[in-house]
């Protein structure tokens, strides 16, 4: 069945229920919800919240099915789903938690709601940024932003129909909301989730996902289990075909491990402010080191080494923060803060973050990600982090390198090799210290290393 485009979330809802009707949309250990039931439940809850005058629905629900019902109810009533922690005037915000949902959700009702949606210049969702452009903020995205992104991903990737997804990322993150709910919903997918605290790999064996949208840290975990057990069924559930991954660097060796078991890993790049995907790999068009080809809905150029983006997927702005909006949105172009380049075939490559750039007192510059990549290639090194610091109020910039290597017996050898590699990237004498961590790096929800946590150590 071919993909049918839609112009609004209300139309998306109608399309999916007419196409997939009694197919299972959500499944957990002891319950299933089909598309028809979801459609009915969304209309019932939409009618309930329409009785309130509040424009903003602050959703504080962990249950994936209930969260999705409330979120879609906001979409089709022209209200704004608030999925961030930004502050709002109390009179404008309706806080929807589990207690509110239980009280006002009446599945036995016969809804008579007229569906509508928010306008192009009105936010349909305010969602927390991942902090890529600096500190985390409330990103305002319109219905047009999200629908443009969905059309591009489904047609350009494409995502097959009737795949089985497993819910891992919270829906308060746009990668999770898009990849683990909206895309499956548009393509007749089934979304499985566990409402019990059981091991991830046990859940894979129960639900047998075919597609996963997950950060690199979880991809690494699956690859490590595959290496350790050589048991594809235990590590993946036995049906996994593809993984979409983004948000942080993924080692090529991890991809190759999964590929040897028939699992294709597709790299995507973007940020919440761009709804979120800017580039993604496709079948037959992958290139080692790149983050895929740029989506047709995005105009991308490089200014002074920085990736800047315009197009219908770029955010409306940051909620109640015009200064922060003006700092990154200039003449219609979003300044991502990422450094990179585009090759002659349209492949996008990342080289680092402007905010991470280390400038020494002699004017030399170091992209720490480049040095980290070299250190990560050393034997027995799992991962590294390069931080620029100033010591004792001195203007001199020095490097501190953090290393995670479970092989404690080889730390002296690793340290010697790091000193040699660092000498090829940084001025002589700039390496101040090497710290070997006792465990993996601290990360955020999308699997990125929390650099700020290590900057002052």
LINRAHU-V140528 format. One record per residue. RES is the residue in one small letter. SS is DSSP state (helix for helix, strand for strand, loop for the rest). OMEGA is omega in whole degrees, 0 to 359 (NA if undefined). BURIAL is # if it has 9 or more other ideal C-beta (glycine too) atoms within 8 Angstrom, else .. Layout:
BEGIN
RES;SS;OMEGA;BURIAL
RES;SS;OMEGA;BURIAL
END
This chain:
BEGIN
x;loop;185;.
x;loop;181;.
x;loop;178;.
x;loop;181;.
x;loop;180;.
x;loop;184;#
x;loop;182;.
x;loop;177;#
x;helix;176;#
x;helix;179;#
x;helix;176;#
x;helix;179;#
x;helix;179;#
x;helix;181;#
x;helix;185;#
x;helix;181;#
x;helix;179;#
x;helix;183;.
x;helix;190;#
x;helix;169;#
x;loop;186;#
x;loop;173;.
x;loop;179;#
x;strand;177;.
x;strand;179;#
x;strand;178;#
x;strand;172;#
x;loop;186;#
x;loop;189;.
x;loop;181;.
x;loop;177;.
x;strand;176;.
x;strand;178;#
x;strand;183;#
x;helix;181;#
x;helix;179;#
x;helix;179;#
x;helix;179;#
x;helix;180;#
x;helix;183;#
x;helix;177;#
x;helix;180;#
x;helix;180;#
x;helix;183;#
x;helix;177;#
x;helix;179;#
x;helix;180;#
x;helix;183;#
x;helix;177;#
x;helix;179;.
x;loop;179;.
x;loop;183;.
x;loop;182;.
x;loop;178;#
x;loop;187;.
x;strand;178;#
x;strand;179;#
x;strand;187;#
x;strand;179;#
x;strand;183;.
x;loop;180;#
x;loop;183;.
x;loop;187;.
x;helix;182;#
x;helix;180;#
x;helix;177;#
x;helix;183;#
x;helix;177;#
x;helix;181;#
x;helix;182;#
x;helix;180;#
x;helix;177;#
x;helix;176;#
x;helix;182;#
x;helix;188;#
x;helix;177;#
x;helix;179;#
x;loop;177;.
x;loop;182;#
x;strand;176;#
x;strand;181;#
x;strand;183;#
x;strand;182;#
x;loop;180;#
x;loop;180;.
x;loop;184;#
x;loop;179;.
x;loop;173;#
x;loop;187;.
x;helix;184;.
x;helix;181;.
x;helix;190;.
x;strand;173;#
x;strand;182;#
x;strand;183;.
x;strand;176;#
x;strand;182;.
x;helix;181;#
x;helix;179;.
x;helix;181;#
x;helix;180;#
x;helix;183;.
x;helix;189;.
x;helix;180;#
x;loop;183;#
x;loop;184;.
x;loop;180;.
x;loop;182;.
x;loop;175;.
x;loop;186;.
x;loop;177;#
x;loop;187;.
x;loop;172;#
x;loop;184;.
x;loop;175;#
x;loop;179;.
x;loop;180;#
x;loop;180;#
x;loop;184;.
x;loop;184;.
x;loop;180;.
x;loop;181;#
x;strand;172;#
x;strand;178;#
x;strand;169;#
x;strand;189;#
x;strand;183;#
x;strand;174;#
x;loop;179;#
x;loop;182;#
x;loop;183;.
x;loop;183;#
x;loop;174;#
x;loop;177;.
x;loop;183;.
x;loop;182;.
x;loop;175;#
x;strand;182;#
x;strand;179;#
x;strand;178;#
x;strand;180;#
x;strand;174;#
x;helix;179;#
x;helix;177;.
x;helix;187;#
x;helix;182;#
x;helix;175;#
x;helix;180;#
x;helix;180;#
x;helix;179;#
x;helix;183;#
x;helix;184;#
x;helix;183;#
x;helix;181;#
x;helix;187;.
x;helix;184;#
x;helix;340;#
x;loop;175;.
x;loop;181;#
x;loop;175;.
x;loop;168;.
x;loop;176;.
x;loop;179;#
x;strand;181;#
x;strand;174;#
x;strand;185;#
x;loop;179;#
x;loop;182;#
x;loop;177;#
x;loop;180;.
x;loop;175;#
x;loop;171;#
x;loop;187;#
x;helix;177;#
x;helix;177;#
x;helix;181;#
x;helix;182;#
x;helix;188;#
x;helix;184;#
x;helix;174;#
x;helix;189;#
x;helix;178;#
x;helix;175;#
x;helix;181;#
x;helix;180;#
x;helix;189;#
x;loop;177;#
x;loop;181;#
x;loop;174;#
x;strand;183;#
x;strand;181;#
x;strand;177;#
x;loop;180;#
x;loop;176;#
x;loop;175;.
x;loop;183;.
x;loop;181;.
x;loop;182;.
x;loop;182;.
x;helix;184;.
x;helix;172;#
x;helix;179;.
x;helix;174;#
x;helix;182;#
x;helix;180;#
x;helix;189;#
x;helix;176;#
x;loop;180;#
x;loop;175;#
x;loop;179;#
x;strand;174;#
x;strand;171;#
x;strand;191;#
x;strand;177;#
x;loop;183;#
x;helix;182;#
x;helix;179;#
x;helix;174;#
x;helix;178;#
x;helix;181;#
x;helix;179;#
x;helix;180;#
x;helix;180;#
x;helix;178;.
x;helix;177;#
x;helix;179;#
x;helix;184;.
x;helix;187;.
x;helix;187;.
x;loop;183;.
x;loop;182;.
x;helix;183;#
x;helix;180;.
x;helix;186;#
x;helix;186;#
x;helix;187;#
x;loop;174;#
x;loop;182;.
x;loop;187;#
x;loop;180;#
x;loop;188;#
x;strand;176;#
x;strand;170;#
x;strand;184;#
x;strand;178;#
x;strand;177;#
x;loop;179;#
x;loop;182;#
x;loop;176;.
x;loop;181;#
x;loop;179;.
x;helix;180;.
x;helix;176;.
x;helix;179;#
x;helix;183;#
x;helix;177;.
x;helix;181;#
x;helix;180;#
x;helix;179;#
x;loop;176;.
x;loop;177;#
x;loop;180;.
x;loop;180;#
x;strand;177;#
x;strand;179;#
x;strand;180;#
x;strand;175;#
x;strand;177;#
x;strand;175;#
x;strand;176;#
x;strand;185;#
x;helix;182;#
x;helix;179;#
x;helix;167;#
x;loop;349;#
x;strand;193;#
x;strand;175;#
x;strand;179;#
x;strand;181;#
x;strand;176;#
x;loop;178;#
x;strand;174;#
x;loop;177;.
x;loop;180;.
x;strand;175;.
x;loop;180;#
x;loop;184;.
x;loop;178;.
x;loop;181;.
x;loop;174;#
x;loop;175;#
x;loop;180;#
x;strand;186;#
x;strand;178;#
x;loop;181;#
x;loop;181;.
x;loop;183;#
x;strand;169;#
x;strand;184;.
x;strand;173;#
x;strand;180;.
x;strand;178;#
x;strand;181;.
x;loop;178;.
x;loop;183;#
x;strand;176;#
x;strand;176;#
x;strand;191;#
x;strand;170;#
x;strand;179;#
x;strand;186;#
x;loop;178;.
x;loop;180;#
x;loop;186;#
x;loop;173;#
x;loop;181;.
x;strand;176;#
x;strand;184;#
x;loop;176;#
x;loop;181;.
x;loop;182;#
x;helix;180;.
x;helix;179;.
x;helix;178;#
x;helix;181;#
x;helix;181;.
x;helix;183;.
x;helix;179;#
x;strand;184;#
x;strand;180;.
x;loop;177;.
x;loop;180;.
x;strand;178;#
x;strand;177;#
x;strand;190;#
x;strand;186;#
x;strand;177;#
x;strand;175;#
x;strand;180;#
x;strand;178;#
x;strand;180;.
x;strand;180;#
x;loop;185;#
x;loop;181;.
x;loop;176;.
x;loop;176;.
x;strand;181;#
x;strand;179;#
x;strand;175;#
x;strand;177;#
x;strand;178;#
x;strand;177;#
x;strand;177;#
x;helix;182;#
x;helix;179;.
x;helix;184;#
x;loop;181;#
x;strand;180;#
x;strand;181;#
x;loop;185;#
x;loop;178;.
x;loop;178;.
x;loop;178;.
x;loop;181;.
x;strand;178;.
x;strand;169;#
x;loop;188;#
x;helix;180;#
x;helix;179;#
x;helix;178;#
x;helix;178;#
x;helix;180;#
x;helix;178;#
x;helix;180;#
x;helix;181;#
x;helix;179;#
x;loop;182;.
x;loop;178;#
x;loop;176;.
x;loop;176;#
x;loop;177;#
x;loop;181;.
x;strand;181;#
x;strand;178;#
x;strand;181;#
x;strand;182;#
x;strand;173;#
x;strand;183;#
x;strand;169;#
x;strand;186;.
x;loop;173;.
x;loop;179;.
x;loop;178;.
x;loop;179;.
x;loop;183;.
x;loop;179;.
x;strand;180;#
x;strand;180;#
x;strand;170;#
x;strand;184;#
x;strand;176;#
x;strand;185;#
x;strand;170;#
x;strand;179;#
x;loop;180;#
x;loop;181;.
x;loop;186;.
x;helix;182;.
x;helix;183;.
x;helix;185;#
x;helix;180;#
x;helix;179;.
x;helix;179;#
x;helix;181;#
x;helix;179;#
x;helix;180;.
x;helix;179;#
x;helix;179;#
x;helix;179;#
x;helix;181;.
x;helix;182;#
x;helix;179;#
x;helix;179;#
x;loop;184;.
x;loop;188;#
x;loop;180;#
x;loop;179;.
x;loop;177;.
x;loop;184;.
x;loop;179;#
x;strand;184;#
x;strand;183;.
x;strand;176;.
x;strand;179;#
x;strand;176;#
x;strand;182;#
x;strand;178;#
x;loop;179;.
x;loop;182;.
x;loop;180;.
x;loop;173;#
x;loop;185;.
x;strand;172;#
x;loop;186;.
x;loop;180;#
x;loop;174;#
x;loop;177;#
x;loop;174;#
x;strand;179;#
x;loop;184;#
x;helix;182;#
x;helix;180;.
x;helix;185;.
x;helix;186;#
x;helix;184;.
x;loop;180;.
x;loop;NA;.
END
